Structure formats: C-alpha cells, structure tokens
Amino acid sequence: MSDWTKMSKDELERQYSPSRWSLRMSADDVIRAHVAALKSGTEKARAVTQTLIDVPYGDGDREKLDVYLPSSPSPDLPLVIYLHGGYWQFLSKDESGFLAPPLVQKGVVVVAVGYSTAPTGNMDLMVSQVRRSVACVIQQYSHISGLYLCGHSAGAHLAAMVLSTDWSEYDVSPQIKGALLVSGVYDLQPILSTYVNEPLKMTGEVALRNSPSHFLSQLKVSSTSCDIIVAVAQNDSPEFRKQSEEYFKALESAGLAVSLEDVPDTDHFSVIEQLADEHYSLTQLLLKMMGKS
Ligand SMILES: N[C@@H](CC(=O)c1ccccc1NC=O)C(=O)O
C-alpha cells in the first residue's frame, strides 16, 4: 500500500470517500440508505426502550445527550457511550440510538452524545465536547458497573481522543473499561488537503493536536486497563484500513489490551448499521466486553 504523502489529491480524496468503496450500491445511494437505516433504527429504539432525550451536558446548543435505559434495573449496569460518525460534519445524536435495542435488552444503558459538527463547530471544540460529555455521564451515573465507549468513523476518532484525555484538567477521572472503535481515522494529517477539511478548516497544528496516533503515551496512562477493539470494514478503502491497522499496531506496541477485527462482508456504513442486530459479530463482541453475552 502506498504512502498517503505520495498520493495525488484526487487519489487521497477517493481514499477518503467511504461511500465510493461500497460494493452494495452507488455512493449516493449508500449514504441515503445509511441515514435512513440510522433514523429508522433510532425510531425503533425510542419505541422499545425507556429514554431521556436532550439531557444537557453543557451550555452549548449541541451539548446534549440521549439516554436509552433498560426497563428492569439490575445491580450490574454497564453503560456505553456512543459517538456518531459523519466526518465531523454530518449526522447528530438524533439518529444515533439505533444500536440501543440489543444492548438495552441485555441490561446495558446506552448514551448517544451530541456535538457541534462543522462548520458550526471545529475539531478542538468537538474533542472538548465529547470529553466533557464523558465526564458529565460519569458524574451523573456514578452507580454504573462499568463505562464503555463505542464510536464510528469520525466518532471512533473522537472516542480515541477521549481515551487519550489528561483528566487532571477535569473534575473526574473516568476509568473506561472498554472501547469499540469502528472504521476510524486516527491520524488526521492525510485529510488536511482533501474536501473533508473544507468545513473543518484545520491547520496542520490543529490536525496534529487532535490525532490520537500522537497521544499513545497519554492513552497508556489514562486508559491502562481499557480493553480496546479496533474494528474495520472489509470493504473500507485501503487508506481507512491502514488507519485502523496502524493504530492497532501502535496500541499493541504500547502494551495495551487491543485486538483488530476485520469485519467480513461489510462496508464503511454496514459495519456500524448492523449493531442494531443482536446476532451481528460486533454486537456480540461489545456485549462480551461488558460481560453480557
Ligand atoms: N463524502 C463522504 C460522506 C460521508 O462519509 C458521510 C455522509 C453522510 C453520513 C455519514 C458519512 N460518513 C460516515 O459516517 C463519503 O464519501 O462517504
């Protein structure tokens, strides 16, 4: 696989256009179908679980989260925070509850976090928002048995930044027990010169200070006992696959408990959509991580 620094702008943009790599449908159709699947999955989740919608975790407009709760409270109550994808510019928490039903059914609390996507928000703000959301959840839900993170695409990037947080600047120091990072971007430098950065307007410095690949020693300190699964779709682009493989290798070299899951017969979108299905491999892995399979 060639190095991104040697790629033309066109090739880099192709590599960082997840929809162009789907084998299921055209680029436009796969995005339409993705949004539709997330919306209908979230509507279903809201119909079959108890919810708390638009709970603020800060003063900002988008600084709200949705909570999906099991109906019978049990003493063993894991909580998973979901950070949605959409290239830091699309989607919101409002269609990010689709993964709740199979988890809630097993007695897990699911929290979908909102954050200020670009162009309203910028990368520094989004990273600070998701960190604050995690701190807020741990303060409000101090009785939970374990805190877990799950993120897709841009959300996997944000989840990796949460794992790399120096919590000394916060009121709490959350002990995250496990993280499922799905088809993420862990080095932001390759996207700097692409269309993805148009609304984000990141400088090289912003990209560097928000790249999880540059904060491995902080992650090791803050998330020593966190089980990490780096998952990637079989049909993600070579660059996306390389992002996951390299982050996995770096975590492994740092001595963390990490595994790489290459999910067969999935593309960038189906790899996360299928979390709505209790029989899907990643749903089972997430439940197993929480001791709920
Ligand atoms: N231009 C991007 C768009 C994209 O990634 C996206 C668009 C809408 C909702 C989610 C998206 N990506 C990942 O979650 C693509 O080629 O797929």
The ligand as an ORCA input file, in Angstrom:
! r2SCAN-3c Opt
* xyz 0 1
  N     -18.207     12.160      1.489
  C     -18.350     11.092      2.395
  C     -19.610     11.287      3.190
  C     -19.641     10.531      4.472
  O     -18.647      9.966      4.857
  C     -20.897     10.511      5.249
  C     -22.008     11.212      4.784
  C     -23.193     11.163      5.496
  C     -23.278     10.441      6.659
  C     -22.165      9.738      7.113
  C     -20.970      9.774      6.396
  N     -19.821      9.106      6.784
  C     -19.596      8.300      7.828
  O     -20.249      8.046      8.746
  C     -18.363      9.749      1.656
  O     -17.810      9.665      0.588
  O     -18.894      8.793      2.136
*
